[in-house]
Amino acid sequence: MKRILLIATGGTIASKDNGNGLTPSIDVNILLDYIPVIRQMCHVTGISIMNIDSSNMNTAYIAAISECIMKNYNDYDGFVITHGTDTCAYTAAALSYQLVNLSKPVILTGSQLPIDAEGTDAVINLTHALIYSCEDISGVFLAFSDKLIKGTCAKKIKTKSFDAFESINYPVIATIQNSTVIYNNYTSKAIRNTGKKFHIETDMCTDIAVISLFPAIDLRIFDYINPSCVVLLLKAMVLAACLITLQNIYTDLRPAIYALS
C-alpha cells in the first residue's frame, strides 16, 4: 500500500465551537480517527504544522507547507493537506508554482462543517482526498465533494453548499463514483516527471495591486495611489476588467499573481 502524509493546517474541518465561534483545535490524528476505512487503502501518517483559520493564511505559512513537503518528499508517495476553504484555492495555486518538478500528488481539501458536526461534509472530502492521493498522478489539486480540480483553476463559488468549488476554464480532472476514480476524457493524468529533481521555490512577491476595471471607471482613481509610498513598491499591477467574464478574470488573475513573484 502507498504511504501518504496528511498535513493539517487548521480550517473549519479541524474546528470546534469554543463559545466564541469556531476555532481550529482538532489534532490531525483525531481527523484520521473519523475515517478508519482509509487505513485499508493506504498507510497514512498525520502531522500538524499549524492550526489557523484560513483567513490568516499568508506567504510564510504557504512556504511552511512547501517546506514540509520537501522535508518528507522521499518518504511518501502522496500528500494531503487539510485547509480552510476561504483561501484553499489560493494556497493550491501558490503550491502549484512552489513545488517544482513535482512527481507525486498533492491534494488539498477542507470542509464547510467541522469533522465532528452532524451531517458534516468533512469525512467524505477527506476520504476522497486520500483516495486521490493514492492515484498515479502528479501535481497540485483540490479535492472537494466528489471532484478533483487542477490547483490553478479552483475557485470557491459558494459559501455554504457542500459543492462549494468549481474548476474555472478547465475541465474537472476526475470524479469519484462508488469509491472509484473516474477521469474526465477531456483531461489527461499529469505525467510524472522522471528527469528533473524536485525542489521548492518559496519566494513570493506581495507588492502587487489588483485593480478591477468597470464600465465608466473614473481614471482619477489612480490619483489615490500615492506614487511616493505605493507605486514604487509595486512589482506589478494586475488589471481585471469586469467586461470580461468573471471566470476568465479569475483563471488568468490568480496564476498571474504568483507567476509574477
ChimeraX attribute file (.defattr): number of C-alpha atoms within 10 A of each C-alpha:
attribute: neighborCount
match mode: 1-to-1
recipient: residues
	/A:1	11
	/A:2	13
	/A:3	17
	/A:4	23
	/A:5	23
	/A:6	27
	/A:7	22
	/A:8	27
	/A:9	26
	/A:10	26
	/A:11	32
	/A:12	26
	/A:13	31
	/A:14	30
	/A:15	24
	/A:16	19
	/A:17	11
	/A:18	10
	/A:19	7
	/A:20	7
	/A:21	8
	/A:22	16
	/A:23	19
	/A:24	22
	/A:25	17
	/A:26	21
	/A:27	17
	/A:28	21
	/A:29	15
	/A:30	13
	/A:31	22
	/A:32	19
	/A:33	11
	/A:34	15
	/A:35	14
	/A:36	11
	/A:37	11
	/A:38	17
	/A:39	13
	/A:40	9
	/A:41	14
	/A:42	17
	/A:43	14
	/A:44	21
	/A:45	15
	/A:46	18
	/A:47	15
	/A:48	16
	/A:49	15
	/A:50	15
	/A:51	19
	/A:52	21
	/A:53	21
	/A:54	19
	/A:55	12
	/A:56	11
	/A:57	19
	/A:58	13
	/A:59	15
	/A:60	12
	/A:61	16
	/A:62	20
	/A:63	20
	/A:64	14
	/A:65	22
	/A:66	20
	/A:67	18
	/A:68	14
	/A:69	23
	/A:70	14
	/A:71	10
	/A:72	13
	/A:73	18
	/A:74	10
	/A:75	11
	/A:76	16
	/A:77	22
	/A:78	28
	/A:79	26
	/A:80	28
	/A:81	27
	/A:82	27
	/A:83	28
	/A:84	27
	/A:85	25
	/A:86	19
	/A:87	18
	/A:88	25
	/A:89	26
	/A:90	23
	/A:91	23
	/A:92	27
	/A:93	24
	/A:94	25
	/A:95	25
	/A:96	22
	/A:97	21
	/A:98	23
	/A:99	21
	/A:100	15
	/A:101	19
	/A:102	23
	/A:103	24
	/A:104	24
	/A:105	23
	/A:106	30
	/A:107	30
	/A:108	32
	/A:109	27
	/A:110	30
	/A:111	28
	/A:112	22
	/A:113	22
	/A:114	25
	/A:115	25
	/A:116	18
	/A:117	12
	/A:118	8
	/A:119	10
	/A:120	16
	/A:121	22
	/A:122	28
	/A:123	21
	/A:124	16
	/A:125	25
	/A:126	30
	/A:127	21
	/A:128	25
	/A:129	29
	/A:130	28
	/A:131	21
	/A:132	27
	/A:133	28
	/A:134	19
	/A:135	15
	/A:136	15
	/A:137	18
	/A:138	20
	/A:139	22
	/A:140	27
	/A:141	29
	/A:142	31
	/A:143	29
	/A:144	28
	/A:145	22
	/A:146	18
	/A:147	25
	/A:148	30
	/A:149	28
	/A:150	24
	/A:151	27
	/A:152	26
	/A:153	26
	/A:154	27
	/A:155	24
	/A:156	16
	/A:157	12
	/A:158	12
	/A:159	12
	/A:160	10
	/A:161	12
	/A:162	16
	/A:163	17
	/A:164	16
	/A:165	23
	/A:166	20
	/A:167	22
	/A:168	20
	/A:169	13
	/A:170	15
	/A:171	16
	/A:172	20
	/A:173	22
	/A:174	21
	/A:175	21
	/A:176	16
	/A:177	10
	/A:178	7
	/A:179	11
	/A:180	11
	/A:181	17
	/A:182	14
	/A:183	15
	/A:184	14
	/A:185	11
	/A:186	9
	/A:187	12
	/A:188	11
	/A:189	15
	/A:190	15
	/A:191	13
	/A:192	15
	/A:193	14
	/A:194	10
	/A:195	8
	/A:196	10
	/A:197	10
	/A:198	16
	/A:199	16
	/A:200	17
	/A:201	13
	/A:202	20
	/A:203	12
	/A:204	18
	/A:205	15
	/A:206	16
	/A:207	15
	/A:208	17
	/A:209	17
	/A:210	12
	/A:211	13
	/A:212	12
	/A:213	15
	/A:214	12
	/A:215	8
	/A:216	6
	/A:217	9
	/A:218	9
	/A:219	8
	/A:220	8
	/A:221	9
	/A:222	10
	/A:223	8
	/A:224	8
	/A:225	12
	/A:226	10
	/A:227	12
	/A:228	8
	/A:229	9
	/A:230	13
	/A:231	15
	/A:232	10
	/A:233	13
	/A:234	14
	/A:235	13
	/A:236	17
	/A:237	14
	/A:238	16
	/A:239	13
	/A:240	18
	/A:241	15
	/A:242	13
	/A:243	10
	/A:244	11
	/A:245	9
	/A:246	12
	/A:247	14
	/A:248	14
	/A:249	17
	/A:250	18
	/A:251	18
	/A:252	16
	/A:253	16
	/A:254	18
	/A:255	18
	/A:256	14
	/A:257	21
	/A:258	19
	/A:259	14
	/A:260	14
	/A:261	15
